């Protein structure tokens, strides 16, 4: 039987990040583990083998270039016995594969709940309400500076003993840290669904940052572009540059070439957990005149004649 493509096995594409590959394997490992009722031994081994290759940068590169032959596996589906419990997950390429669920971000208690219907080692797990989500949109400047008291609205659900839903609109204020990035979710414990005789779930607040007309973000760097004339680039000039903290003076030396980058220290994105701040990178574009009058042409012709002395 032909061996399946590893990306197809995990349900990801070739451009998937390591985090996406890890999440896909985590899902498959819990679903197909042979110790779980309704598990699938063969599919579990396939997923484990795929993760063993794709989670290793060197093996992944060889697989992308040469396929199964590049990582020492045949075109036929391999054998091997699954490991007992959670100690080992079978043989992949002649080697015993062991997967640490903690490295995958999986709660071992949740796995045993999934396998055996709750409880591990005789301990009853506390029932918990579901997590709920909401979204907040902020400006680029607010993401850089942070917000001390942002008002949040969401629907608070309290489930009754008969299973019906009591939904109420709740409002509260929360702190959004300086330097937060677009798409990050802040978890607020106990703000989620309430259930009888159990713990409240959590609220996940997804932060969306509006694009800025002048600035873009790259990690802890803020990037911007300024345009100067050809003569200012040749002679040097001081210009006012927009930053998230207002206009700052930038000295551009004579002889500056097009697309030269200048660094403004400490005017970038703050580290969310503290410990410093990134820089702003200003790329200078040089504008070439499209129309010249007679006098200007003569001056440039004179400059051209003496160009060997300038370069």
MODAWO-V51041 format. One record per residue. RES is the residue in one small letter. SS is DSSP state (a for helix, b for strand, c for the rest). PHI is phi in degrees with one decimal (none if undefined). D_CENTER is the distance of its C-alpha to the mean C-alpha in Angstrom with 2 decimals. Layout:
res: <RES/RES>
ss: <SS/SS>
phi: <PHI/PHI>
d_center: <D_CENTER/D_CENTER>
//
This chain:
res: <x/x/x/x/x/x/x/x/x/x/x/x/x/x/x/x/x/x/x/x/x/x/x/x/x/x/x/x/x/x/x/x/x/x/x/x/x/x/x/x/x/x/x/x/x/x/x/x/x/x/x/x/x/x/x/x/x/x/x/x/x/x/x/x/x/x/x/x/x/x/x/x/x/x/x/x/x/x/x/x/x/x/x/x/x/x/x/x/x/x/x/x/x/x/x/x/x/x/x/x/x/x/x/x/x/x/x/x/x/x/x/x/x/x/x/x/x/x/x/x/x/x/x/x/x/x/x/x/x/x/x/x/x/x/x/x/x/x/x/x/x/x/x/x/x/x/x/x/x/x/x/x/x/x/x/x/x/x/x/x/x/x/x/x/x/x/x/x/x/x/x/x/x/x/x/x/x/x/x/x/x/x/x/x/x/x/x/x/x/x/x/x/x/x/x/x/x/x/x/x/x/x/x/x/x/x/x/x/x/x/x/x/x/x/x/x/x/x/x/x/x/x/x/x/x/x/x/x/x/x/x/x/x/x/x/x/x/x/x/x/x/x/x/x/x/x/x/x/x/x/x/x/x/x/x/x/x/x/x/x/x/x/x/x/x/x/x/x/x/x/x/x/x/x/x/x/x/x/x/x/x/x/x/x/x/x/x/x/x/x/x/x/x/x/x/x/x/x/x/x/x/x/x/x/x/x/x/x/x/x/x>
ss: <c/b/c/c/c/a/a/a/a/a/c/c/c/c/c/c/c/a/a/a/a/a/a/a/a/a/a/a/a/a/a/a/c/c/c/c/c/c/c/c/a/a/a/a/a/a/a/a/a/a/a/a/a/a/c/c/a/a/a/a/a/a/a/a/a/a/a/a/a/a/a/c/c/c/c/b/c/c/c/c/c/c/c/c/c/c/c/c/c/c/b/b/c/c/b/b/c/c/c/c/c/c/c/c/c/c/c/a/a/a/a/a/a/a/a/a/c/c/c/b/c/c/b/c/c/c/c/b/c/c/c/b/b/b/b/b/b/b/c/a/a/a/a/a/a/c/b/b/b/b/b/b/b/b/b/b/b/b/b/c/c/c/c/c/b/b/b/b/b/b/b/b/b/b/b/b/c/c/c/c/c/c/c/c/b/b/b/b/c/c/c/c/c/b/c/c/c/c/b/c/c/c/b/b/b/b/b/b/b/c/c/c/c/c/c/b/b/b/c/c/b/b/b/b/b/b/b/b/b/a/a/a/a/a/a/c/b/b/b/b/b/b/b/c/c/b/b/b/b/b/b/b/c/c/c/c/c/c/c/b/b/b/b/b/c/c/c/c/c/b/c/c/c/c/c/c/b/c/c/b/b/b/b/b/b/b/b/c/c/c/c/c/c/a/a/a/a/a/a/a/a/a/a/a/a/c/a/a/a/c/c>
phi: <none/-69.0/-73.4/-72.1/-62.5/-62.7/-65.3/-64.7/-59.8/-90.7/73.7/-126.4/-99.1/-66.5/-88.2/-63.0/-76.2/-62.5/-66.0/-67.6/-64.3/-62.5/-64.3/-65.4/-68.1/-56.3/-63.8/-67.9/-62.9/-70.4/-70.6/-106.7/-54.0/-64.3/-78.2/-90.9/-62.3/85.2/-70.7/-132.9/-59.5/-67.3/-67.0/-65.5/-65.4/-60.8/-65.1/-65.1/-65.0/-61.9/-68.3/-59.4/-84.0/-75.1/-85.7/-105.3/-57.5/-68.0/-66.9/-62.7/-62.5/-66.1/-66.4/-62.1/-86.7/-119.4/75.6/-61.6/-64.2/-71.7/-117.2/78.3/-114.5/-83.0/-72.6/-84.5/-69.0/-83.2/-100.9/101.9/-102.7/-69.4/-74.3/-82.4/57.3/-114.2/-80.7/-154.6/-120.3/92.3/-103.1/-123.8/55.8/80.7/-119.7/-78.6/-99.2/-120.6/-117.5/-89.5/-65.3/-64.8/-63.5/-87.2/77.1/-103.3/-77.6/-60.9/-65.5/-65.1/-64.8/-68.7/-61.7/-68.4/-75.7/-118.5/82.8/108.5/87.1/-143.9/67.1/82.2/-96.9/-81.9/-78.9/-73.2/-67.9/-140.1/-68.5/-73.8/-75.9/-122.9/-127.3/-145.9/-131.9/-128.3/-106.3/-128.5/-80.8/-59.8/-63.6/-66.2/-65.4/-74.9/-83.9/85.0/-132.3/-76.4/-138.0/-98.4/-75.2/-119.9/-120.4/-159.2/-91.6/-91.3/-107.3/-118.3/-86.5/-90.6/-61.7/-85.4/89.0/-72.8/-104.2/-107.4/-109.2/-131.1/-80.3/-114.3/-131.3/-153.0/-114.9/-136.8/-94.2/-110.0/-69.4/-63.8/91.9/-64.5/-103.4/-62.6/90.7/-73.4/-110.3/-98.0/-94.9/-111.7/-69.3/85.4/-97.6/-89.4/-67.2/-100.2/-131.0/-63.9/55.9/-151.9/-85.0/-71.5/-73.4/-108.3/-109.7/-104.0/-100.8/-83.6/-97.8/-113.2/-107.7/-67.0/-62.9/-103.7/-71.5/-115.4/-105.6/-128.6/-115.0/-137.8/67.2/-99.0/-98.2/-109.3/-110.9/-147.0/-128.7/-125.5/-117.8/-125.8/-79.5/-60.4/-70.7/-64.7/-65.3/-75.8/-94.1/93.7/-163.7/-109.1/-129.9/-89.2/-113.2/-72.4/-134.6/-69.5/-112.3/98.9/-71.9/-129.3/-84.3/-120.9/-91.3/-106.8/-71.7/-64.5/82.0/-65.2/-91.4/-57.3/66.1/-75.7/-98.5/-120.6/-107.6/-103.7/-66.7/72.7/-113.5/-97.9/-92.1/-67.5/-74.7/-57.4/-91.9/85.2/91.9/123.2/-151.1/-77.0/-113.6/-106.9/-105.4/-106.6/-94.6/-98.6/-96.8/-107.9/-88.9/-97.5/-63.6/-90.8/-129.7/-128.6/-83.6/-60.5/-63.8/-64.6/-62.8/-62.9/-64.2/-70.0/-65.6/-63.3/-64.6/-65.1/-62.7/-103.1/-64.7/-62.0/-82.3/-95.3/-97.0>
d_center: <37.44/34.72/31.53/28.52/25.60/22.92/20.12/22.48/23.19/19.66/19.12/16.24/16.62/16.86/13.69/11.64/9.13/10.66/8.66/9.96/13.25/13.57/13.18/15.66/18.05/17.96/19.06/21.70/22.99/23.76/25.25/27.48/28.47/32.27/33.10/31.87/34.39/33.68/31.48/31.74/32.51/32.11/28.79/27.54/28.76/27.22/23.73/24.24/25.45/22.60/20.03/22.29/22.13/18.60/17.07/19.30/18.32/22.03/23.14/20.40/21.57/25.16/24.54/22.89/25.97/28.80/27.77/29.26/31.95/29.54/28.51/32.05/32.09/34.79/34.62/36.27/34.48/34.85/36.46/35.99/36.23/33.45/33.25/34.83/32.73/29.46/30.89/30.31/29.09/31.65/32.41/30.09/31.80/34.50/32.27/31.57/27.94/26.77/23.47/22.53/21.17/20.04/17.69/16.25/15.93/18.99/21.78/24.97/26.97/25.03/25.77/29.46/29.56/28.32/30.87/33.89/33.55/32.78/34.00/33.66/36.49/38.55/36.13/35.49/31.93/31.84/31.04/28.11/27.32/24.33/21.16/20.97/18.38/18.80/17.05/17.83/17.67/18.24/19.16/17.46/20.17/19.66/15.98/17.35/20.46/19.42/21.74/24.29/25.48/23.57/25.50/23.72/25.50/24.92/27.17/28.30/29.69/32.48/33.71/37.46/39.50/40.46/36.85/37.04/34.28/34.98/32.41/32.58/30.68/29.48/28.67/27.48/25.97/22.85/21.39/18.08/17.23/17.36/14.27/11.95/9.08/9.11/7.96/8.19/11.10/14.07/16.38/20.06/22.32/25.42/24.76/24.30/27.07/30.36/32.55/36.11/36.58/32.91/29.88/27.92/24.40/21.45/20.04/16.34/15.98/13.07/12.90/13.10/14.02/16.81/16.88/19.48/22.48/22.70/19.49/16.07/13.24/11.79/10.23/13.38/15.60/17.21/18.83/22.09/25.14/28.83/31.85/35.23/38.50/39.83/42.53/40.22/38.17/41.47/43.09/40.19/39.26/37.61/35.24/33.45/29.65/27.50/24.97/23.29/26.34/28.91/30.77/31.13/33.66/32.61/35.38/35.25/37.77/40.34/39.53/35.81/34.50/32.33/28.52/28.98/26.13/27.08/25.14/25.59/24.95/23.29/22.55/18.79/16.02/17.08/15.30/14.57/16.52/19.18/20.60/20.58/19.17/18.03/20.36/21.04/21.79/24.58/25.49/29.18/30.52/34.28/36.20/39.16/42.09/42.97/46.55/49.07/52.61/55.53/55.50/51.79/52.29/55.20/53.21/50.43/53.13/54.62/51.23/50.74/54.13/53.12/49.55/50.34/50.92/47.56/45.07>
//
